[in-house]
Amino acid sequence: MKLIEFPGGRGEVDLAATRSWYAQAEPWGCECGHCRNFLALARDRKLPEEMLALLDGLGIPPEKSTYACELYTDEAGMHYQINYRLAGRFLGDWEEGWCSCGHDSYPYGAPGFPEPHFDLMFWLTLPWVLDEPMDGE
């Protein structure tokens, strides 16, 4: 296990187990417009640099999230929650912000993930980049 400082907290991460799982994982599989929009941004590495640097250090391709959801849209853009599962355990109290950690017992896009594990969660405001109307327009 490697002790890693995350924005707002820290965790012990089994990098080998995490990287091994992501090496065989498929990209996030939801086909709705909002998820396809996130995947287009992730594949083109048009996500916040701090997020990409953190994922790169963990060996996680950004398009292989274990959960992605557009929460709401306002004048600032589309607000998403994007999760990535990590083998290991989080330590201590987490401060809320653009990145935090927690645990969701439902595997979403992470069936067979090694135990113990926790979820690295990002809250992002993203633009619409697909060459099609946004869902609901």
C-alpha positions in Angstrom: 0.0 0.0 0.0 1.2 3.5 -0.8 0.1 6.5 1.2 -1.3 9.1 -1.2 -2.4 12.7 -0.4 -5.6 13.6 -2.2 -7.2 17.0 -2.3 -8.8 17.2 1.1 -7.5 14.0 2.6 -5.3 10.9 2.2 -5.6 7.2 1.6 -3.6 4.0 1.4 -3.8 2.7 -2.2 -2.7 -0.7 -3.6 -1.4 0.7 -6.9 -0.7 -2.7 -8.4 -4.2 -4.0 -7.7 -5.8 -0.8 -8.9 -3.7 -0.6 -12.1 -4.3 -4.3 -12.8 -8.1 -3.9 -12.6 -8.1 -0.8 -14.8 -5.9 -2.5 -17.4 -8.7 -5.0 -18.2 -11.6 -2.6 -17.6 -13.8 -1.2 -20.3 -14.6 2.6 -20.6 -17.7 3.8 -18.8 -20.6 2.1 -20.6 -23.6 4.3 -20.4 -24.9 5.4 -23.8 -26.9 8.5 -22.7 -25.9 11.8 -24.3 -24.5 13.2 -21.0 -22.3 10.2 -20.4 -21.1 10.1 -24.1 -20.3 13.8 -23.7 -18.2 13.0 -20.6 -16.4 10.2 -22.4 -15.6 12.5 -25.4 -14.0 15.0 -23.0 -12.2 12.2 -21.1 -10.8 10.5 -24.2 -9.5 13.9 -25.5 -8.1 14.7 -22.0 -10.2 17.8 -21.8 -10.8 17.4 -18.1 -9.3 19.6 -15.4 -5.5 19.2 -15.3 -5.5 18.5 -11.5 -7.9 15.6 -12.1 -5.8 14.2 -15.0 -2.6 14.5 -13.0 -4.1 12.6 -10.1 -5.6 9.8 -12.4 -2.3 9.5 -14.3 -0.4 9.1 -11.0 -2.8 6.2 -10.2 -2.5 4.6 -13.6 -6.3 5.2 -14.4 -7.4 6.2 -17.9 -9.9 9.0 -17.4 -12.5 7.3 -19.7 -12.6 4.3 -17.4 -14.7 5.8 -14.6 -16.7 3.5 -12.4 -19.6 5.9 -12.2 -20.5 9.0 -14.2 -23.7 11.1 -13.8 -24.8 14.5 -15.0 -26.4 15.9 -11.9 -27.9 19.2 -13.3 -27.3 21.9 -15.9 -27.3 25.6 -15.3 -25.8 28.7 -16.9 -22.3 27.6 -15.8 -22.6 24.3 -17.7 -23.3 20.7 -16.9 -22.5 19.5 -13.4 -21.2 16.0 -13.1 -20.2 13.5 -10.5 -17.4 11.2 -11.8 -16.1 8.3 -9.6 -13.1 6.0 -9.9 -12.6 3.1 -7.6 -9.3 2.5 -5.8 -8.0 -0.6 -4.1 -7.1 0.3 -0.5 -8.7 2.4 2.2 -9.2 6.0 2.9 -7.9 7.5 6.1 -9.4 10.2 8.2 -11.8 13.0 7.5 -12.4 14.2 4.0 -13.1 17.8 3.2 -15.7 18.5 0.6 -14.6 20.1 -2.6 -14.0 19.3 -6.3 -12.5 16.0 -5.2 -13.2 13.8 -2.2 -13.5 10.1 -1.2 -16.1 7.8 0.0 -17.5 4.3 -0.5 -20.4 3.1 -2.5 -21.3 -0.5 -2.0 -22.9 -0.8 -5.4 -20.2 -1.6 -8.0 -21.6 0.5 -10.9 -18.9 0.0 -13.4 -16.5 -1.9 -11.1 -17.6 -5.5 -10.8 -15.0 -7.8 -9.3 -13.0 -4.9 -7.9 -10.4 -6.0 -5.3 -11.3 -5.5 -1.6 -10.9 -3.4 0.4 -11.6 -0.4 -1.8 -13.0 3.2 -1.8 -14.1 5.7 -4.4 -12.3 8.8 -5.6 -15.2 11.2 -6.5 -14.9 14.3 -8.6 -17.6 17.1 -9.0 -17.0 18.9 -12.3 -18.7 21.5 -14.5 -18.2 20.5 -18.1 -19.1 21.9 -21.4 -21.2 20.2 -24.1 -18.9 19.0 -26.9 -20.9 16.5 -28.9 -22.0 17.5 -32.4 -25.7 16.9 -31.5 -28.3 18.6 -29.4 -28.0 18.2 -25.6 -30.5 15.7 -24.1 -33.8 17.3 -23.4 -33.4 20.2 -25.9 
